[in-house]
């Protein structure tokens, strides 16, 4: 689910490079491609503070197309283990394998308020290719559609965004969870030292609906807050390294896999990621 997933779920900082050569007339700036791509390796894929890879490394990547009108479309993918861990053979589940998360999104992003203040509205589809469903009565539909709106802002060395996401379908297989929401505040501060940016984030995941098994509200069972503090180093050329401390107040009993780990998937941990943007 991207950090972005997206974020989400790792943070890539845009390379800032400039040069000047004395000449009679300035050379025209090279055309910027509307298509970009990225690849990331990380020690743990955290989505909204919850580990999606059971604290194991993950490889991620995707691409984006951005039109000058503000329209954009993209795809992002990551290796995962959480569906197989919870619903796979180790727990006598109906699913043989679900090793990847595939995110497809599209939206419109434009500076409508003022320069440096971009408004972003879009839709995000999380897709999980499932194999080996041997009992369709036990099958859970983990695929999820979210609608989101974000306001980006820039003030000197500080940049960030406030984002609100609404689940138009059930959220990641949770019974009756249509209408769940996630509110995300992210701040980045350019220190001006060695290409280092300080990162801070806090998010609130609200679960709607009532649990089919526990007979109580999803909100009381699964709702939680997550937060992150970290640093990102820009090496130039589209290469960046990020390191962050991630934690949540998610209830251990509801975010622990029975046969794969006794550790809460929302427990505190360090996340390190190396990203290359093309």
Backbone as a ProteinNet text record, in pm:
[ID]
protein_1_A
[PRIMARY]
XXXXXXXXXXXXXXXXXXXXXXXXXXXXXXXXXXXXXXXXXXXXXXXXXXXXXXXXXXXXXXXXXXXXXXXXXXXXXXXXXXXXXXXXXXXXXXXXXXXXXXXXXXXXXXXXXXXXXXXXXXXXXXXXXXXXXXXXXXXXXXXXXXXXXXXXXXXXXXXXXXXXXXXXXXXXXXXXXXXXXXXXXXXXXXXXXXXXXXXXXXXXXXXXXXXXXXXXXXXXXXXXXXXXXXXXXXXXXXXXXXXXXXXXXXXXXXXXXXXXXXXXXXXXXXXXXXXXXX
[TERTIARY]
84.7	0	90.2	116	219.3	201.8	332.9	365.4	346.8	305.6	309.3	253.2	141	182.1	231.1	165.6	215.2	288.6	265.9	327.6	349.5	183.4	236.3	321.2	347.8	415.9	567.2	884.4	1013.2	992.3	1078	1065	1179.8	1147.4	1248.5	1249.7	1365	1377.5	1426.6	1363.3	1401.9	1543.5	1619.8	1756.6	1755.1	1836.3	1847.2	1988.2	2000.1	2132.1	2125.6	2230.6	2233	2376.3	2390.7	2523.2	2513.1	2622.3	2621	2749.9	2736.2	2851.5	2837.2	2942	2937.9	2932.7	2832.3	2820.3	2739.3	2746.8	2680.1	2529.7	2471.2	2326.6	2302.6	2206.2	2181.4	2128.5	2179.2	2133.4	1991.9	1908.2	1771.8	1773.9	1681.6	1674.7	1630	1689.5	1649.5	1504.3	1437.1	1297.5	1286.7	1189	1166.9	1065.4	1100.1	1010.3	890.1	769.6	651.6	643.9	734.1	733.7	854.5	832.3	939.8	918.6	1027.1	1020.6	1104.2	1078.9	1151.6	1164	1270.5	1289.5	1348.6	1303.4	1344.7	1372.3	1474.5	1496.6	1491	1419	1399.8	1408.6	1446.1	1457.5	1322.1	1217.2	1084.6	983.4	882.5	779	672.1	668.2	567.5	463.5	337.4	227.8	140.1	132.6	58.1	103	233	293.7	293.5	217.9	204.3	294.2	374	462.8	382.7	412.6	347.4	433.5	557.1	650.8	701	629.4	665.5	809.1	845.5	975.9	1091.8	1059.9	1161.6	1180.4	1293.1	1318.7	1213.6	1199.2	1105.6	1170.3	1128.2	1170.4	1046.9	1062	947.6	983.2	882.4	909.2	782.6	793.6	677.1	712.4	609.4	630.2	513.1	536.1	433	436.8	318.3	305.5	232.7	292.1	231.3	219	96.5	71.4	77.6	111.3	124.3	-8.6	-118.1	-248.9	-272.7	-192.9	-211.5	-258.6	-304.6	-348.2	-227.3	-242.2	-134.6	-194.1	-111.8	-150.6	-24.8	-38.6	81.3	52.3	159.8	154.8	272.9	249.1	354.4	333.7	443.5	434.7	534.3	501	592.9	573.7	682.4	671.2	610.1	525.5	458.2	452.2	411	388.8	264.4	200.8	97.1	-24.7	-64.2	-181.2	-149	-34.4	6.6	31.6	92.5	120.6	-7.8	-111.9	-234.7	-332.1	-335.2	-437.2	-378.2	-248.5	-182.3	-178	-98.2	-91.4	-52.8	29.9	72.9	-43.8	-151.4	-270.6	-388.6	-356.8	-461.6	-561.6	-511.5	-596.7	-623.3	-715.1	-752.9	-658.1	-564.8	-480.1	-340.8	-296.3	-164.2	-56.4	-81.5	21.1	-40.7	16.1	-17.7	107.5	208.4	339.9	361.6	260.6	284.7	161.7	187.4	84.7	104.7	-2.5	2.3	-94	-43.5	-125.4	-137.1	-259.3	-287	-362.1	-317	-377	-380.1	-472	-484.8	-547.8	-512.9	-568.6	-531.8	-557.8	-530.1	-459.3	-344.8	-265.3	-224.4	-264.3	-240	-228.7	-148.1	-135.4	-254.2	-363.3	-486.5	-494.4	-432.1	-439.6	-334	-209.1	-95.8	25.1	130.3	253.2	305.5	339	389	280	153.2	40.8	-41.6	-4.5	-70.3	-182	-296.6	-410.9	-412.1	-434.8	-423.3	-549	-620.7	-740.9	-728.2	-755.6	-741.2	-804.9	-784	-837.3	-723.3	-722.7	-615.6	-676	-629.3	-675.7	-561.7	-581.4	-486.6	-531	-440	-474.6	-375.2	-429.8	-346.5	-376.5	-285	-308.3	-298.4	-410.4	-421.1	-413.3	-340.4	-337.4	-367.5	-428.1	-449.8	-565.7	-676.3	-793.7	-866.3	-860	-916.1	-1054.1	-1094.8	-1224.4	-1284.4	-1366.2	-1417.2	-1504.1	-1562.3	-1644.6	-1561.6	-1430.7	-1342.7	-1263.6	-1284.6	-1203.8	-1240.8	-1137.9	-1158.1	-1107.9	-1184.5	-1144.1	-1059.2	-928.6	-836.8	-823.7	-864.8	-855.3	-936.8	-881.5	-940.1	-932.9	-1039.1	-1040.5	-1053.1	-962.8	-968.2	-975.2	-1050.1	-1054	-980.7	-896.4	-816.3	-813.1	-788.4	-768.9	-655.4	-563.1	-447	-417.8	-368.2	-321.8	-173.5	-93	51.3	86.4	193.8	234.2	385.7	435.6	578.7	595	682.6	711.9	860.1	939	1083.3	1138.6	1212.5	1272.1	1174.5	1052	953.5	852.7	829.9	729.2	653.7	534.4	458	319.8	233.9	96.4	5.3	-121.8	-228.8	-318.8	-338.8	-410.4	-520.7	-633.5	-746.4	-786.9	-793.3	-829.4	-956.7	-1045.7	-1175.3	-1189.1	-1220.2	-1235.8	-1373.3	-1375.7	-1501.9	-1547.3	-1460.3	-1492.4	-1449.6	-1467.9	-1411.9	-1261.1	-1201.4	-1060	-976.2	-901.9	-806	-867.3	-992.6	-1055.7	-1125.4	-1124.7	-1194	-1345	-1419	-1562.3	-1632.5	-1719.5	-1801.2	-1725.4	-1603.2	-1517.6	-1527.8	-1622.8	-1644	-1672.2	-1607.3	-1622.3	-1510.1	-1414.3	-1297.5	-1217.3	-1143.1	-1068.4	-926.8	-839	-702.2	-664.1	-620.3	-576.6	-426.7	-355.5	-209.3	-152.1	-66.9	7	155.2	221	362.9	436.2	550.8	633.5	776.6	838.7	978.1	1052.6	1168.1	1247	1384.2	1413.4	1543.6	1645.1	1735.5	1831.3	1936.4	1954.7	2059.3	2198.1	2207.7	2336.1	2349.3	2449.6	2482.8	2363.9	2270.4	2155.9	2063.7	2056.3	1975.5	1843.2	1734.7	1601.8	1548.4	1493.9	1431.6	1284.8	1235.9	1099.9	1020.4	894.8	805.4	667.2	599.6	467.6	384	253.4	156.9	31.2	-28.2	-148	-248.3	-375.6	-482.5	-567.3	-561.4	-639.2	-766.6	-880.4	-1010	-1076.5	-1122.5	-1191.9	-1341	-1419.8	-1564.8	-1614	-1741.9	-1803.9	-1795.1	-1845.3	-1846.6	-1782.8	-1695.7	-1627.5	-1727.2	-1713.2	-1805	-1780	-1657.9	-1623.3	-1634.3	-1587.1	-1588.3	-1720.4	-1798.2	-1927.1	-1918.5	-1804.5	-1787.3	-1738.9	-1737.3	-1702.8	-1558	-1537.1	-1401	-1319.7	-1387.3	-1316.5	-1246.1	-1315.6	-1254.8	-1147.5	-1155.2	-1057.7	-932.9	-953.9	-844.4	-798.4	-874.9	-835.3	-707.7	-617	-490.4	-428.6	-323.8	-243.7	-102.2	-42.9	97.4	177.6	308.9	395.8	534.9	609.1	742.2	830.2	956.6	1059.4	1180.4	1235.6	1346.7	1427.8	1527.3	1614.7	1628.8	1640	1664.2	1786.3	1877.3	1998.6	1987.5	1999.2	1995.5	2138.5	2169.8	2303.4	2315.2	2203.7	2204.9	2182	2147	2125.2	2005.5	1913.9	1795.1	1811.8	1927.9	1954.7	1939.7	1862.6	1843.7	1839	1878.6	1877.3	1798	1700.7	1619.7	1630.2	1622.5	1621.6	1520.1	1433	1325	1292	1243	1186.7	1036.1	974.1	830.7	765.2	646.9	576.8	426.8	346.3	201.4	150.5	22.3	-42.2	-145.5	-125.5	-216	-216.5	-333.3	-344.3	-276.1	-184.9	-106	-193.2	-300.2	-384.8	-446.9	-466.9	-532	-434.4	-307	-205.9	-88.8	-120.3	-18.9	-63	27.5	-5	16.1	-80.2	-81	40.9	68.5	172.1	302.3	312.3	432.7	514.1	452	525.9	445.6	514.7	448.3	462.8	527.5	552.8	444.8	393.5	292.2	347.8	271.8	315.6	319.6	262	265.9	366.2	452.8	550	659.2	728.9	832.4	946	1003.8	1115.4	1181.7	1298.3	1374.4	1352.4	1327.5	1307.6	1411.2	1490.7	1594.3	1564.5	1571.1	1536.1	1629.6	1668	1749	1664.1	1649.3	1560.4	1637.5	1607.3	1661.6	1545.5	1544.9	1442.2	1501.3	1429.7	1480.2	1395.5
-116.2	0	123.7	203.6	303.6	416	425.9	539	615.7	586.3	714.1	784.2	462.8	390.2	488.7	651.2	610.4	663	680.3	712.5	640.6	590.8	537.9	563.9	432.3	404.7	426.3	479.9	542.2	674.6	779	914.2	939.2	976	1014	1165.8	1225.9	1371	1405.7	1502.9	1543.4	1599.2	1558.4	1608	1755.1	1834.7	1977.6	2003.9	2022.5	2043.8	2161.2	2243.3	2356.8	2385.7	2448.1	2483.9	2604.6	2678.8	2797.5	2803.8	2833.4	2848.3	2981.6	3065	3196.2	3175.9	3235.7	3225.8	3345.1	3369.8	3486	3479	3363.4	3345.6	3218.3	3220.4	3100.6	2986.8	2867	2750	2715.6	2667.8	2631.4	2517.2	2521.7	2416.7	2286.3	2175.6	2047.4	2016.4	1952.4	1916.5	1817.4	1838.3	1749.1	1643.6	1517.8	1409	1406.3	1384.3	1374.4	1240.7	1149.7	1016.3	1000.7	959.2	929	789.2	729.9	596.8	595.4	499.6	490.5	346	316.5	184.8	203.8	124.4	137.8	0.5	-6.9	-124.7	-76	-148.4	-107.4	-227.9	-203.8	-313.3	-356.5	-275.1	-306.7	-216.6	-276.3	-196.6	-161.9	-34.8	14.1	94.6	59.8	135.5	187.8	319.5	382	324.3	301.6	256.9	107.3	31.2	-113.3	-186.3	-282.4	-356.4	-444.3	-433.6	-515.3	-634.7	-638.9	-744.1	-823.6	-812.7	-885.1	-854.3	-725.4	-673.9	-725.3	-772.6	-821.8	-721	-730.5	-637	-647.6	-538.7	-534.9	-457.8	-491.2	-416.7	-353.6	-228.2	-150.2	-72.6	-35.6	44.6	82.8	184.9	227.7	334.2	390.6	496.6	593.4	715.4	819.2	894.7	932	1021.5	1146.5	1262.9	1389.8	1482.8	1524	1615	1759.2	1851.7	1992.1	2051.6	1988.2	2035.5	2010.7	1920.2	1882.6	1738.9	1677.5	1537.8	1446	1343.4	1245.8	1105.9	1007	867	789	682.2	608.1	471.2	399.8	265.8	249.8	186	159.1	19.6	-53.3	-191.9	-220.6	-318.3	-358.9	-506.3	-571.5	-706	-697.4	-793.9	-797	-940.4	-957	-1091.8	-1100.7	-987.6	-986.9	-1072.1	-1079.1	-1160.4	-1309	-1350	-1490.1	-1528.1	-1436.5	-1464.4	-1490.4	-1412.2	-1422.7	-1525.9	-1541.3	-1625.2	-1738.1	-1763.8	-1867.9	-2002.4	-2095.4	-2231.7	-2239.9	-2146	-2152.5	-2141.1	-2075.6	-2060.6	-2140.8	-2240.9	-2322.6	-2235.9	-2131.8	-2038.6	-2081	-2011.6	-2047.5	-1993.2	-1906.1	-1840	-1903.8	-1940.6	-1999.6	-1892.9	-1783.2	-1680.1	-1546.7	-1438.5	-1301.7	-1219.2	-1233.5	-1177.1	-1031.7	-969.2	-835.1	-745.8	-619.2	-515.5	-431.1	-405.8	-324.9	-208.7	-86.8	32.6	105.5	142.4	219.2	345.9	459	584.3	685.4	780.4	888.8	1006.9	1125.8	1243.3	1371.3	1480.7	1614.9	1693.7	1751.8	1827.4	1959.8	2070.4	2201.7	2306.7	2408.6	2519.8	2612.9	2584	2659.9	2779	2768.4	2874.3	2981.2	2937	3028.6	2944.8	3006.1	2932.1	2863.4	2735.7	2659	2589.9	2611	2549.6	2469.2	2342.7	2258	2176.8	2179.8	2099.6	1970.5	1858.7	1726.5	1645.3	1601.2	1520.1	1398	1279.1	1160.8	1037.1	925.9	796.4	694.6	603.5	504.8	366	272.8	134.7	44.6	-21.2	-120.8	-257.1	-327.8	-457.2	-562.7	-677.7	-786.5	-913.6	-954.9	-1078.5	-1199.9	-1268.8	-1382.2	-1512.4	-1610.5	-1743	-1848.6	-1957.8	-2071.3	-2057.8	-1992.9	-1985.8	-2119.7	-2198.5	-2333.2	-2339	-2229.7	-2225.8	-2087.8	-2076.5	-1945.1	-1883.9	-1966.6	-1913.4	-1835.6	-1868.9	-1801.6	-1688.3	-1667.2	-1568.5	-1426.7	-1344.5	-1203.7	-1120.5	-1019.2	-931.1	-818.7	-827	-728.2	-605.3	-617.6	-504.4	-386.5	-267.7	-150.5	-30.1	50.6	176	291.9	387.2	507.6	631.9	729.4	862.6	956.6	1043.4	1128.9	1272.9	1362	1503.8	1552.2	1628.2	1675.8	1820.5	1892.5	2028.8	2032.9	2054.6	2067.4	2213.3	2235.3	2372.5	2382.7	2501.4	2530.7	2668.1	2676.4	2803.9	2806	2865.9	2866.9	2725.8	2686.1	2552.6	2443.4	2480.4	2383.5	2351.8	2224	2179.7	2063.1	2037.7	1926.7	1920.7	1841.9	1831.9	1779.8	1812.9	1758.2	1680.5	1550.5	1463.4	1386.5	1371.8	1298	1190.6	1063.9	951.5	885.9	851	790.9	658.5	551.6	418.9	406.6	398.4	383.7	239	146.7	4.5	-40.9	-168.8	-219.9	-200.6	-179.5	-144.7	-267.4	-316.6	-426	-550.1	-579.9	-701.4	-692.4	-576.5	-561.3	-553.5	-638.7	-649.9	-516.3	-475.6	-357	-226.6	-219.4	-102.7	7.4	-2.7	106.4	235.6	342.9	469.4	496	404.1	428.5	544.5	614.5	731.5	730.5	801.4	820.3	966.3	1031.8	1171.2	1176	1244.9	1239.6	1380.7	1415.2	1541.4	1509.8	1558.3	1533.4	1665.2	1681	1800.2	1760.7	1836.6	1816.6	1949.1	1945.1	2066.5	2049.9	2132.4	2131.1	2199.5	2121.9	2176.9	2264	2246.7	2321.4	2267.4	2153.8	2093.7	1957.9	1943.4	1814.9	1748.8	1827.3	1769.8	1690.5	1724.7	1650.4	1722.1	1646	1695.6	1621.1	1694	1632.7	1606.1	1489	1447	1417	1459.6	1429.3	1397.6	1303.9	1261.2	1214.4	1241.8	1184.1	1152.3	1035.7	994.8	930.1	937.5	880	789.9	658.2	560.6	526	564.2	534.7	421.1	318.7	206.5	214.4	213.2	211.4	67.3	50.5	-80.4	-157.7	-282.6	-371.9	-504.3	-555.6	-681.6	-796.5	-880.2	-992.8	-1100.9	-1112	-1217.4	-1170.8	-1049.2	-1001.4	-936.9	-895.1	-834.6	-698	-630.1	-495.6	-405.4	-275.6	-180.3	-196.8	-183.2	-183.8	-69.8	41.8	158.2	126	58.9	27	-79.9	-163.2	-270	-225	-154.9	-134.7	9	107.8	247.4	277.5	355.3	385.6	511.6	559.7	673.3	624.7	673.6	640.5	768.6	759.8	876.1	832.8	930	901.4	1024.8	1003.5	1106.9	1050.7	1129.2	1075.4	1180.8	1133	1217.5	1154.5	1239.2	1192.3	1264.5	1187.8	1242.3	1233.6	1348.2	1355.3	1350.2	1246	1230.4	1291.1	1341.1	1393.1	1281.6	1318.5	1220.3	1130.8	1175	1095.4	990	987.7	887.3	948	882.4	932.2	816.3	845.5	747.4	805.6	731.7	779.2	683	738.8	660.1	723.3	642	697.1	605.6	667.4	595.5	597.7	478.7	465.5	397.7	445.6	384.7	409.1	331.7	346.4	311.5	340.6	293.6	186.1	115.9	8.3	-102.1	-157.1	-261.9	-389.8	-438.4	-555.9	-675.2	-697.5	-815.4	-818.3	-701.5	-694.6	-676.4	-664.4	-647.8	-742.4	-867.2	-970.7	-1095.5	-1157.3	-1279.1	-1399.2	-1485	-1593.9	-1684	-1734.9	-1837.4	-1786.9	-1658.4	-1608.8	-1513.3	-1447.9	-1352.1	-1317.7	-1300.6	-1257.7	-1107.4	-1041.4	-898.2	-821.6	-716.5	-635.4	-573.3	-580	-524	-372.4	-311.9	-167.5	-121	-210	-172.8	-83.4	-13.7	81.9	11.4	81.6	26.2	127.8	91.8	177.8	130.2	224.3	191.9	269	194.4	252.7	215.8	313.8	288.4	364.2	298.1	359	368	488.8	512.8	574.4	525.5	582.4	625.6	753.4	808.6	835.5	797.1	812.2	914
0	0	0	-77.7	-93.2	-9.5	78.2	120.1	78.2	-11	-54.7	19.5	-39	-37.8	26.9	-67.5	-125.5	-72.6	-63.1	-45.4	-12.1	129.9	136.8	209.9	166	171.7	124.7	142.5	111.9	41.7	68.4	13.5	-83.2	-208.2	-305.3	-318.5	-301.5	-312	-451.8	-515.7	-651.2	-651.3	-751.6	-762.1	-801.2	-731.9	-761.1	-811	-939.4	-996.7	-1093.1	-1094.7	-1186.1	-1226.9	-1341.4	-1388.4	-1479.1	-1493.8	-1579.2	-1657.9	-1787.5	-1875.1	-1947	-1937.3	-2003.4	-2153.5	-2219.3	-2363	-2411.9	-2542	-2598.9	-2579.5	-2605	-2589.4	-2509.6	-2418.2	-2338.5	-2423.9	-2395.3	-2468.4	-2423.3	-2512.8	-2473.3	-2372.4	-2276.4	-2175.3	-2239.8	-2198.6	-2256.3	-2220.7	-2313.3	-2290.3	-2174.9	-2089.4	-1976.5	-2015.5	-1994.3	-2030.8	-1937.3	-1989.8	-1904.1	-1831.3	-1864.1	-1803.7	-1712.6	-1590	-1496.4	-1441.1	-1393.6	-1335	-1207.5	-1122.7	-997.2	-952.7	-879.3	-820.5	-681.2	-585.6	-446.5	-386.6	-304.4	-219.5	-75.2	9.6	147.9	240.6	364.4	461.3	517.1	497.8	549.9	480	417.4	352.1	455.1	493.7	586.7	510	531.4	472	584.2	595.3	704.7	839.2	849.4	973.4	995.3	915.8	934.3	834.7	883.9	795.2	700.5	571.4	469.3	429.6	479.1	440.3	560.3	674.1	795.9	838.3	829.7	871.5	785.6	665.3	573.1	458.5	386.6	275.9	166.1	92.3	-20.5	-134.7	-254.9	-373.4	-434.6	-478.1	-522.9	-649.4	-724.1	-843.4	-916	-999	-1074.5	-1176	-1237	-1335.8	-1329.5	-1378.1	-1378.3	-1510.2	-1554.7	-1670.1	-1622.8	-1645	-1602.7	-1723	-1752.8	-1863.7	-1813.4	-1901.5	-1862.2	-1814.7	-1848.9	-1805.2	-1656.6	-1597.1	-1458.1	-1441.7	-1550.5	-1544.7	-1529.9	-1448.6	-1433.6	-1417.1	-1447.5	-1432.4	-1399.4	-1321.9	-1285.3	-1227.1	-1203.4	-1145.7	-1051	-937.4	-839.9	-784.7	-760.2	-718.9	-607.2	-522.5	-416.3	-384	-349.9	-296.5	-157.3	-122.5	7.4	57.9	184.4	236.7	324.1	356.1	459.3	426.9	300.2	265.6	278.5	225.9	237	382.2	459.8	600.9	679.2	649.5	727.1	672.1	537.6	475.8	392.9	407.8	331.3	402.1	348.8	402.2	549.8	598.8	738.8	835.2	790.3	873.7	818.9	734.6	671.6	595.9	535.2	463.3	321	252.6	116.6	9.3	47.9	-50.8	-53.7	-172.1	-186.5	-187.4	-259.5	-270.7	-311.2	-257.2	-297.4	-272.6	-359	-329.8	-369.9	-429.3	-482.5	-464.1	-442.5	-442.2	-566.8	-639.5	-760.4	-743.9	-751.9	-735.4	-868.9	-903.6	-1024.8	-984.7	-1032.3	-989.1	-1103.6	-1089.1	-1186.7	-1115.8	-1162.9	-1098.2	-1168.6	-1100	-1152.3	-1043.4	-1078.2	-981.2	-1044.4	-981.1	-1039.1	-929.1	-953.4	-858.6	-877.7	-811.4	-828.3	-733.9	-615.8	-515	-539.1	-550.1	-568.8	-605.2	-659	-687.6	-561.7	-575.8	-462.2	-382.2	-422.7	-352.2	-452.6	-470.3	-569.1	-505.8	-570.2	-528.4	-608.4	-539.5	-601.3	-569.2	-673	-656.6	-746	-690.1	-773.5	-714.8	-784.7	-743.2	-748.4	-651.9	-638.2	-624.4	-707.1	-701.8	-653.7	-539.9	-490.9	-543.8	-609.7	-668.2	-620.3	-575.7	-524.9	-604.4	-693.4	-768.9	-676.1	-658.5	-567.2	-646.6	-596.2	-657.3	-551.6	-596.6	-508.7	-414.3	-454.1	-367.8	-375.2	-267.8	-267.8	-201.9	-135.8	-70.2	-92.6	-195	-231.6	-122.4	-35.3	72.3	172.8	181.4	276.5	212.4	82	11.8	54.5	75.8	108.9	-8.4	-44.1	-152.8	-95.6	-114.2	-59.5	-149.5	-275	-367	-312.9	-326.2	-261.9	-354.7	-354.8	-429.4	-331.4	-340.4	-257.7	-345.1	-298.5	-359.6	-265.4	-320	-232.3	-281.7	-185.7	-214.7	-126.4	-184.6	-109.5	-144.4	-46.3	-68.2	-35.6	-138.6	-121.3	-94.5	-21.5	8.5	19.8	-10.9	-1.1	61.2	161.4	227.6	261.1	172	192	188.1	292.2	292.1	335.8	369.8	417.9	307.4	286.2	190	251.7	202.8	257.2	197.6	260.4	212.5	322.9	309.3	391.5	296.9	326.5	233.3	306.2	238.2	292.4	192.1	238.6	152.2	203.3	111.2	144.9	71.5	145.1	85.4	21.6	-111.5	-184	-187.6	-145.7	-134.1	5.3	34.6	159.4	155.9	273.4	282.5	315.6	215.6	232.8	297.6	263.4	309.6	443.5	508.1	636.2	612	679.6	660.8	689.1	595.6	615.6	629.1	575.9	600.4	496.1	402.8	307.5	384.4	345.5	415.9	514.5	524.9	609.7	552.4	637.6	592.7	649.1	580.3	629.1	606.8	714.1	708.1	731.1	643.8	640.4	634.1	731.1	728.3	720	614.9	593	573.8	640.6	629.7	595.5	506.6	469.6	482.1	546.3	567.6	504	406	339	430.6	487.5	582.8	515.4	385	314.6	342.2	407.8	442.8	374.1	288.7	225	156.4	107.6	38.2	127.9	255	352	378.1	373.4	404.7	526.2	621.7	738.7	707.5	747	714.7	841.3	843.9	955.2	900.2	964.6	917.2	1034.1	1028.6	1121.2	1041.9	1069.4	997.7	1091.1	1054	1134.8	1045.8	1072.1	996.6	1073	1015.9	1075.9	998.9	1071.5	1009.1	1038	931.3	944	951.7	984	980.2	1110.2	1103.7	1219	1181.7	1267.8	1242.9	1235.2	1132.8	1115.9	1220	1269.9	1365.6	1509.9	1538.2	1676.3	1715.1	1617	1645.7	1710	1697.2	1751	1638.7	1664.7	1559.5	1514.7	1384	1331.1	1388.8	1417.5	1470.4	1600.8	1692.3	1821.5	1809.7	1705.1	1688.1	1611.9	1501.5	1406.3	1386.8	1429.1	1410.2	1489.4	1427.1	1493.5	1434.3	1500.8	1454.1	1426.7	1319	1290.2	1273.9	1295.8	1282.2	1238.9	1184.8	1131.2	1141.9	1175.2	1172.3	1098.8	1005.6	929.6	858.1	785	703.8	566.2	464.1	328.6	272.9	216.5	155.8	4.5	-61.6	-207.3	-259.5	-337.8	-393.8	-533.1	-587.7	-723.3	-823.3	-943.5	-1048.3	-1023.1	-935.6	-908.4	-801.7	-734.8	-632	-492.7	-405.8	-270.3	-171.8	-48.8	59.5	175.8	226.6	338	455.7	575.2	697.7	791.5	851.3	933.4	1050	1157	1271	1253.8	1254.4	1228.8	1348.7	1387.5	1500.2	1485.7	1560.5	1563.1	1703.2	1724.9	1847.4	1814.6	1702.1	1661.2	1766.9	1794.7	1896.2	1849.2	1932.2	1896.1	1860.8	1936.8	1915.7	1776.3	1716.7	1586	1470.5	1499.6	1395.4	1417.5	1454.8	1473.4	1398.7	1319.8	1248.6	1340.6	1346.6	1444.3	1432.5	1314	1298.9	1238.1	1213.7	1147.4	1232.1	1330.2	1411.5	1535.8	1647.5	1770.8	1790	1694.8	1702.5	1627.9	1689.5	1623.3	1496.8	1389.6	1262	1264.5	1368.9	1383.1	1487	1533.2	1635.8	1579	1667.5	1626.2	1552.1	1455.9	1382.3	1293.4	1244.3	1153.2	1011.3	920.8	778.9	698	622.1	536.6	391.6	303.7	163.4	70.8	-37.6	-142.2	-267.3	-321.5	-435	-551	-670.4	-792.8	-881	-917.5	-1005	-1142.4	-1245.8	-1383.2	-1459.2
[MASK]
++++++++++++++++++++++++++++++++++++++++++++++++++++++++++++++++++++++++++++++++++++++++++++++++++++++++++++++++++++++++++++++++++++++++++++++++++++++++++++++++++++++++++++++++++++++++++++++++++++++++++++++++++++++++++++++++++++++++++++++++++++++++++++++++++++++++++++++++++++++

